[in-house]
């Protein structure tokens, strides 16, 4: 945001620290990975060798619990197939029957 001309450990650290205020630690790791690839290609600087950045990301990750997606049970799927309106959900029902049989 400050139009830095060089890529240094402090610049990357400041960027990730600013982003950490609004995003989760898993997103920070994704952003770091994208930055690492982009900067290596465009500027030929390997930010994977910046120990303060890695330490910062690890500190932010302490205590983070990934949110698991809920999964429908077989009973819920069967109930949907039996009771859902065919005019609205026919294609979805066909896909479910094909996939779960």
VOBA-1610 file (N, C-alpha, C; in pm, whole numbers, padded with zeros to 5 digits, always signed):
BEGIN
Unk+00081-00119+00000Unk+00000+00000+00000Unk+00086+00126+00000Unk+00208+00114+00051Unk+00298+00229+00058Unk+00389+00236-00064Unk+00363+00153-00165Unk+00440+00153-00290Unk+00588+00126-00266Unk+00619+00021-00190Unk+00757-00016-00162Unk+00823-00066-00290Unk+00947-00029-00308Unk+01020-00067-00428Unk+01096-00198-00410Unk+01136-00228-00288Unk+01211-00350-00262Unk+01132-00443-00171Unk+01161-00571-00185Unk+01094-00672-00103Unk+01190-00710+00009Unk+01151-00672+00131Unk+01231-00708+00247Unk+01144-00784+00347Unk+01210-00841+00444Unk+01139-00916+00547Unk+01042-00826+00623Unk+01085-00703+00653Unk+00999-00611+00726Unk+00876-00570+00646Unk+00891-00555+00515Unk+00778-00518+00429Unk+00675-00630+00427Unk+00720-00753+00410Unk+00629-00868+00407Unk+00562-00884+00543Unk+00639-00867+00649Unk+00587-00879+00785Unk+00480-00772+00811Unk+00505-00651+00769Unk+00408-00543+00790Unk+00280-00570+00710Unk+00294-00619+00588Unk+00178-00650+00505Unk+00092-00759+00570Unk+00157-00867+00614Unk+00082-00977+00675Unk+00023-00936+00810Unk+00093-00852+00884Unk+00040-00805+01013Unk-00087-00722+00990Unk-00085-00640+00887Unk-00203-00560+00855Unk-00319-00650+00813Unk-00291-00749+00731Unk-00395-00840+00686Unk-00448-00928+00799Unk-00364-00957+00898Unk-00404-01046+01008Unk-00515-00986+01093Unk-00537-00856+01082Unk-00643-00792+01158Unk-00781-00825+01102Unk-00787-00865+00974Unk-00916-00889+00911Unk-00938-01031+00860Unk-00833-01113+00855Unk-00849-01249+00802Unk-00800-01352+00902Unk-00843-01476+00884Unk-00804-01586+00972Unk-00663-01633+00937Unk-00604-01710+01028Unk-00466-01755+01009Unk-00452-01846+00887Unk-00554-01925+00857Unk-00546-02012+00740Unk-00539-01928+00612Unk-00610-01817+00611Unk-00606-01726+00496Unk-00471-01658+00487Unk-00411-01626+00600Unk-00277-01567+00600Unk-00176-01662+00536Unk-00186-01790+00570Unk-00094-01888+00510Unk-00115-01895+00359Unk-00239-01888+00314Unk-00266-01890+00171Unk-00209-01766+00103Unk-00227-01652+00166Unk-00174-01527+00111Unk-00022-01532+00104Unk+00039-01585+00209Unk+00185-01599+00212Unk+00232-01688+00097Unk+00163-01797+00076Unk+00201-01889-00031Unk+00191-01821-00168Unk+00083-01747-00190Unk+00067-01674-00317Unk+00174-01567-00333Unk+00202-01494-00225Unk+00307-01392-00229Unk+00442-01455-00261Unk+00470-01567-00195Unk+00598-01634-00214Unk+00620-01670-00360Unk+00518-01728-00422Unk+00530-01766-00563Unk+00542-01645-00654Unk+00459-01546-00631Unk+00458-01428-00717Unk+00588-01350-00706Unk+00636-01329-00584Unk+00759-01252-00564Unk+00879-01327-00619Unk+00879-01458-00605Unk+00990-01536-00659Unk+00998-01523-00811Unk+00883-01525-00877Unk+00880-01513-01024Unk+00911-01370-01068Unk+00847-01272-01006Unk+00858-01133-01053Unk+00985-01063-01007Unk+01026-01087-00881Unk+01140-01013-00824Unk+01262-01101-00797Unk+01246-01232-00815Unk+01353-01329-00788Unk+01402-01320-00643Unk+01307-01304-00550Unk+01337-01301-00407Unk+01260-01414-00341Unk+01330-01498-00269Unk+01267-01611-00202Unk+01231-01572-00059Unk+01104-01540-00036Unk+01062-01496+00098Unk+01049-01614+00195Unk+01067-01735+00146Unk+01064-01852+00235Unk+01185-01851+00328Unk+01285-01770+00296Unk+01405-01762+00380Unk+01394-01652+00486Unk+01275-01592+00501Unk+01253-01486+00599Unk+01202-01548+00729Unk+01288-01570+00829Unk+01246-01640+00951Unk+01141-01565+01034Unk+01145-01432+01036Unk+01047-01357+01115Unk+00906-01375+01060Unk+00895-01386+00929Unk+00764-01403+00865Unk+00704-01538+00903Unk+00785-01642+00893Unk+00739-01777+00929Unk+00700-01782+01077Unk+00782-01722+01163Unk+00752-01719+01307Unk+00621-01644+01333Unk+00599-01534+01263Unk+00476-01457+01278Unk+00355-01541+01240Unk+00363-01610+01127Unk+00252-01694+01082Unk+00224-01807+01180Unk+00329-01866+01234Unk+00311-01974+01332Unk+00246-01922+01460Unk+00286-01803+01505Unk+00225-01743+01625Unk+00077-01716+01603Unk+00043-01667+01485Unk-00097-01639+01455Unk-00180-01767+01447Unk-00115-01878+01418Unk-00185-02005+01400Unk-00211-02077+01532Unk-00148-02033+01640Unk-00163-02099+01770Unk-00308-02086+01815Unk-00367-02200+01849Unk-00504-02202+01899Unk-00611-02196+01793Unk-00571-02188+01667Unk-00671-02181+01560Unk-00730-02318+01535Unk-00862-02327+01531Unk-00932-02452+01501Unk-01002-02435+01367Unk-00971-02523+01275Unk-01036-02518+01144Unk-01183-02553+01158Unk-01266-02484+01085Unk-01410-02508+01090Unk-01444-02621+00994Unk-01504-02724+01045Unk-01541-02839+00963Unk-01678-02817+00901Unk-01692-02857+00777Unk-01821-02847+00710Unk-01912-02958+00759Unk-02038-02926+00768Unk-02135-03027+00807Unk-02166-03115+00687Unk-02195-03242+00715Unk-02224-03339+00610Unk-02363-03396+00635Unk-02441-03410+00530Unk-02574-03468+00543Unk-02562-03618+00570Unk-02651-03666+00656Unk-02654-03810+00683Unk-02734-03879+00573Unk-02720-04010+00564Unk-02796-04087+00465Unk-02946-04070+00486Unk-02986-04062+00612Unk-03128-04044+00644Unk-03179-03909+00592Unk-03100-03805+00609Unk-03140-03672+00560Unk-03150-03669+00408Unk-03058-03736+00341Unk-03060-03741+00194Unk-03183-03818+00146Unk-03210-03931+00208Unk-03328-04009+00170Unk-03457-03931+00194Unk-03465-03859+00304Unk-03583-03778+00334Unk-03601-03669+00227Unk-03490-03606+00186Unk-03497-03504+00082Unk-03546-03564-00050Unk-03492-03679-00087Unk-03532-03744-00213Unk-03680-03778-00212Unk-03732-03826-00099Unk-03873-03863-00089Unk-03967-03743-00085Unk-03929-03636-00015Unk-04026-03531+00015Unk-04009-03402-00066Unk-03894-03378-00126Unk-03873-03252-00198Unk-03954-03248-00327Unk-03998-03130-00365Unk-04078-03108-00484Unk-03998-03142-00610Unk-04055-03227-00696Unk-03986-03268-00819Unk-03969-03154-00918Unk-04065-03065-00924Unk-04055-02955-01020Unk-03935-02864-00991Unk-03903-02849-00867Unk-03792-02761-00829Unk-03661-02836-00815Unk-03665-02958-00760Unk-03542-03027-00722Unk-03514-03156-00799Unk-03580-03178-00911Unk-03564-03305-00982Unk-03419-03332-01021Unk-03352-03232-01078Unk-03212-03252-01121Unk-03123-03285-01002Unk-03140-03215-00891Unk-03061-03243-00772Unk-03090-03382-00719Unk-03215-03424-00723Unk-03251-03559-00678Unk-03184-03665-00765Unk-03185-03644-00897Unk-03122-03739-00989Unk-02972-03749-00959Unk-02908-03636-00937Unk-02765-03636-00906Unk-02739-03709-00775Unk-02820-03684-00674Unk-02803-03752-00546Unk-02820-03903-00559Unk-02923-03944-00632Unk-02947-04087-00650Unk-02831-04152-00724Unk-02784-04086-00828Unk-02672-04139-00908Unk-02544-04146-00825Unk-02520-04042-00746Unk-02395-04033-00670Unk-02394-04127-00549Unk-02506-04140-00480Unk-02507-04217-00355Unk-02551-04361-00371Unk-02590-04402-00489Unk-02625-04544-00508Unk-02507-04628-00546
//
